[in-house]
């Protein structure tokens, strides 16, 4: 008898390859997820830093502060966001009841 191992059956080999593919696909999804998370964090950090720059400059320049207030009023639509800057809510008053 030979001491060599028997070659893998074609179906076993196919199952092994399929398993490796699934593992690699899962690793690819995880890597993409990590990359997207890092991009979101960097984007959030840039927004925060931009806000710091603008607010610092507005604190030094009253005209810029007035423009910033006007821009906030024009752009911010959520009441809880507007409240952070002391702006009045934009929520429309409730509609009158239907009289039908």
C-alpha positions as CSV (number, residue, x, y, z in Angstrom):
1,X,0.0,0.0,0.0
2,X,1.1,3.5,-0.7
3,X,1.6,6.0,2.1
4,X,0.1,8.8,-0.1
5,X,-3.2,10.4,0.9
6,X,-6.1,10.0,-1.4
7,X,-6.9,13.0,-3.5
8,X,-10.0,15.0,-2.3
9,X,-13.2,14.1,-4.0
10,X,-14.4,16.7,-6.4
11,X,-17.5,17.5,-4.3
12,X,-15.4,17.9,-1.2
13,X,-13.0,20.2,-3.0
14,X,-16.0,22.2,-4.3
15,X,-17.4,22.5,-0.8
16,X,-14.0,23.7,0.5
17,X,-13.8,26.4,-2.2
18,X,-17.4,27.5,-1.6
19,X,-16.6,27.8,2.1
20,X,-13.5,29.9,1.4
21,X,-15.4,32.2,-0.9
22,X,-18.1,32.8,1.8
23,X,-15.3,33.6,4.3
24,X,-13.6,36.0,2.0
25,X,-16.9,37.7,1.1
26,X,-17.6,38.2,4.8
27,X,-14.1,39.6,5.3
28,X,-14.7,42.0,2.3
29,X,-18.0,43.2,3.8
30,X,-16.4,43.8,7.2
31,X,-13.5,45.7,5.6
32,X,-16.0,47.9,3.6
33,X,-18.0,48.5,6.7
34,X,-14.9,49.6,8.6
35,X,-13.8,51.9,5.7
36,X,-17.3,53.5,5.6
37,X,-17.3,54.0,9.3
38,X,-13.9,55.7,9.2
39,X,-15.1,58.0,6.3
40,X,-18.2,59.0,8.3
41,X,-16.1,59.7,11.4
42,X,-13.7,61.9,9.3
43,X,-16.6,63.7,7.7
44,X,-18.2,64.4,11.1
45,X,-14.8,65.6,12.5
46,X,-14.5,68.0,9.5
47,X,-18.0,69.4,10.1
48,X,-17.1,70.0,13.8
49,X,-13.9,71.7,12.9
50,X,-15.6,73.9,10.3
51,X,-18.1,74.9,12.9
52,X,-15.4,75.8,15.3
53,X,-13.7,77.9,12.7
54,X,-16.9,79.7,11.7
55,X,-18.0,80.4,15.3
56,X,-14.5,81.6,16.3
57,X,-14.5,84.1,13.3
58,X,-18.1,85.1,14.0
59,X,-17.2,85.9,17.6
60,X,-14.6,88.4,16.3
61,X,-16.7,89.9,13.5
62,X,-20.2,91.2,14.3
63,X,-21.2,91.3,10.6
64,X,-20.2,87.6,10.2
65,X,-22.1,86.8,13.4
66,X,-25.3,88.4,11.9
67,X,-24.8,86.5,8.6
68,X,-24.4,83.3,10.5
69,X,-27.6,83.9,12.4
70,X,-29.4,84.6,9.2
71,X,-28.0,81.5,7.5
72,X,-29.0,79.3,10.5
73,X,-32.5,80.7,10.4
74,X,-32.7,80.0,6.7
75,X,-31.2,76.5,6.7
76,X,-32.1,74.8,10.0
77,X,-35.6,73.2,9.8
78,X,-35.8,70.9,12.8
79,X,-37.2,72.6,15.9
80,X,-34.7,70.8,18.2
81,X,-31.8,72.0,16.0
82,X,-33.1,75.6,15.9
83,X,-33.5,75.6,19.7
84,X,-29.8,75.0,20.1
85,X,-29.2,78.4,18.5
86,X,-32.1,80.2,20.2
87,X,-34.2,80.3,17.0
88,X,-38.0,80.1,17.0
89,X,-39.6,76.8,16.0
90,X,-40.6,76.4,12.4
91,X,-43.3,73.8,13.1
92,X,-46.5,75.0,11.4
93,X,-49.5,75.5,13.7
94,X,-51.9,72.6,13.8
95,X,-54.5,72.6,11.0
96,X,-58.1,73.4,12.1
97,X,-60.3,70.4,12.5
98,X,-62.2,69.3,9.4
99,X,-65.8,70.5,9.5
100,X,-67.3,67.9,7.2
